[in-house]
Amino acid sequence: MKISDISKDYQVIRITNPASAEDTGRFKRRYLGADLSDYIELMECSAGFDVIHSSGGMLSIFSPSEATENDRCYGLSENFPGSVPLGSDGNSRFVFLWINASVLGVWLCDMSVMSPSHAIYVASNMLDLLSKCDGVEMLTFE
């Protein structure tokens, strides 16, 4: 997936330089077993970016180092075994890939209520969320 694959219904409002091969390599080793191909391809274009959907939903995709640091600080993968932090929705909620969930896909959870029972399913994968806008109604912007 490339930045150009992102739906035109999103406006890219922040983009950074590509992630280094070292950063993406560390990230892949930390989250072994997860299919991170869409995320890694995006990181090869930009190590983190923000988009706003025409409906108002915001999505901030973390760089590999931001994702790892947020995981360490908030314990996302401890509370959601098999999860990989991808970003946030700009409203104190993590956007993450959850491979051990009953439904594999991209999920949301409030940073203050890190409980699987409070997780919200968003889309089947990052590609569907960003290119097809699946689940965009779950994203908020305040």
N, C-alpha and C positions, 0 to 999 in steps of 0.2 A: 504494500500500500504506500502510495506517495501522497504528499500534500495536495497535489493536483486531483487526487481521487476523492477528496472531501467534497461533499455536496455543496452546490452553489447556494443552498439555503443557509449555510453557515458563512459568517464573515470571520476571517482570520484577523484577530486584533493584536496578536503578539506572536512572533516567530523568532527563533534563536539559531545560532550556528549548529551544524550537525554534531551529534555526540561522537566522541572518539571511539575507536574500535576497542580500546581498553575498557571504557565505561560500559559499552554494550556487552562485552565479554564477561565482565564481572557480574553484570545483571543477569545474564543467561545462566551463569554458574550458580548464582544465589537461588534462582527459581527454576532449577532443573525439573524437567517433566512437564512444564507448561508450554503450550504452543504460543510462542511470543513473536511469531514471524511478522504479523501486522505491526506490532509495536516497534520491533527492531527496525523494520523498513522505514517507519516514520522517524525514528531517532536518527537514522542515517541521513535524513533530510533536515531535521530540526530537533535539537535536544530540548524539547519542551515547547509548547505553543498553547495559545488560548483561542477559542472560537466562541462566537455567539450565534445562536440559531435565530432565524427570522421571527420565531415565536417568543424569543426572549431567553430561552434556555442557554446557559453558559457551560462550557466545558474547558477545563484547564488540564492539559496532558503534561504530567511530570517528566522531567529528564530522568535517566536511570539513577543518577545520584540523589535527586529529589525523592524519587519513589522509594529508594532504599532507606533514606533518612526518615521519611514519614512513617515507613513501616516500623523502623526501630523506635521512634518516638511514641507512636500510638498503638503498636502491637497488633496491627491489622492481621498479619499472617498467624499470629498466636490465637486470636479470637475467631478467625475464619481459616482453619487449616486448608492448605491448598490454594490460598489466594495470592494474587499478585497485584499490588497497587499500580494503577494506571494514571490517576489524576484526581481531580475534585470538580464539583459542580459550582464552585464559587459561593456555596451556601453551607459550608462546614460539613459536607458529605463527601466521603471517598467514593471514587469510581474505581472498581477493581474487577479483575478477571478471577472467577472462582471456579476452580476445576474439581473441587470435592463436593460441590453443591448437588442437590437432587436434579437441578437443571444447570448444565454447564453454560456459562456465559458471562456477560458483563453485569455487575450488580452495583447498587448504591448502599451505603450505610452511613448513618450519622456518626460523626467523630466522637460525640459524647455518649452514644449508646451503641457500643461495639458488641452487638448480640446478633447471632444468626437469625433469631426469630424476628428481628427488626429490619433485616436486609430486604431490599427491593430489587427485583429482577428488571433489567433495562433492555438488553438486547442479546442476541446469540453470540456476537463477537464485535470487536472494534470496527471491523470493516462495515458491518451493517449499521452500527451506530453513526459512523462518520460519513459513509457514502450514501446510505439509503435513508438516514435519519430515523431508523427504527429506535423506539424508546425515547425519543427526544422529549416527549411530553413529561417524562420523569425528571428532567433537568429543570433547575429553577435559577432564577436570577433576581436578586433583591438588592 
